Amino acid sequence: MTTNIIAATTPDLKKDDLIVIAGAGGFIAGALTRYFHDQGFTRIRAIDKKPLPMWYQRVPGVESLCMDLSEKENAIKAVEGATEVYNLAADMGGMGFIERFRIECLRSILINTHLLEAAYRAGAQRYFFSSSACAYNTLLQQDPNVRPLKESDAYPAMAERGYGWEKLMSEMFCQEYWAERHMKTAIARFHNVYGPLGTWFGGREKAPAAICRKVIEAKDTGSHEIEIWGDGTQTRSFMYIDDCVFGIDQIMHCDDLIATPINLGSNELIAINDLVTIAEEIGGVKLQRHYKLDAPRGVAGRNSDNTFIQSVLNWEPSTPFRSGLAKTYAWIEEQYFARKAGEQVVDDTHI
């Protein structure tokens, strides 16, 4: 998906340096693995605790290992010989998962704690941590017409319980490894990443994929109805996967951003009701809407303030949401009918 994008990678990183990507059986890290492979890097070690047949995508020529990185011994083995380490491993999903399984989300702190220490001891030059907009103060996100969140809005801290607090604490670990041990760390706060080859059913999917699937199901079954979590007024910004992986590359290799949390997200604010409308238009169908008001809905509004990333990198995620959703819808539709025909598809591990 990203073969035509010019890498921002530092010239100091040689094509045969070992890049370790944690969480590579999942959506974003799987795309990142393919991104670096397509840039010509010849030594990539991809790691995930999911069995290899259940990875979202496998990249030819990449060393792919099934390991649970919350175990210290596995983390040490994972980064042996690494020049760069990218930690995108976490037990997470959409709002339904985040609100119901807070302990699992909190336990991801073990992955970052062990992996960061192991990377330092192994002499890795750079370490990337995938944080989240869930780290932001929830008191600033109580209105759908929310002002965009800037990086300083994480403090005073009032992160989302479970997942958000784990991200905030792991960010602090990365900052202290730079302050005390001079290890170059990078921290990006993701804002709702979506696109093809992502989770689209099973309970961990996020809103764009969930809505696409529901529209496809309603159209296929002829029900012409859709259930929406919350009242549909809640707002978010959504970042297309290609923008995400390119942004990771730039942030990781910018010395002005060492140990500095930065937003990585689109600033195009979308209400859930509008998301449904766009998905309906893509699918060529109009559905009767039913609102599940007692379902997990998260904060009322969240958007990314991109002032900082624009000032430092002269770049920001820019894929229009309608364009990205059309590609995502087409891929999910293909997966939906393949699964209906009895074929194994992405996310069968989460049935």
Secondary structure by P-SEA (a helix, b strand, c coil): cccccccccccccccccbbbbccccccaaaaaaaaaaaacccbbbbbbcccccccccccccccccccccccaaaaaaaaccccbbbccccccccaaaaaccaaaaaaaaaaaaaaaaaaaaacccbbbbbccccccccccccccccccccccccccccccccaaaaaaaaaaaaaaaaaccccbbbbbbccccccccccccccccccaaaaaaaaaaaaaacccbbbbccccccccccccaaaaaaaaaaaaaccccccbbbbbcccccccaaaaaaaaaaaacbbbbbbbccccccccccccccaaaaaaaccccccccaaaaaaaaaaaaaaaaaaaaacccccccccc
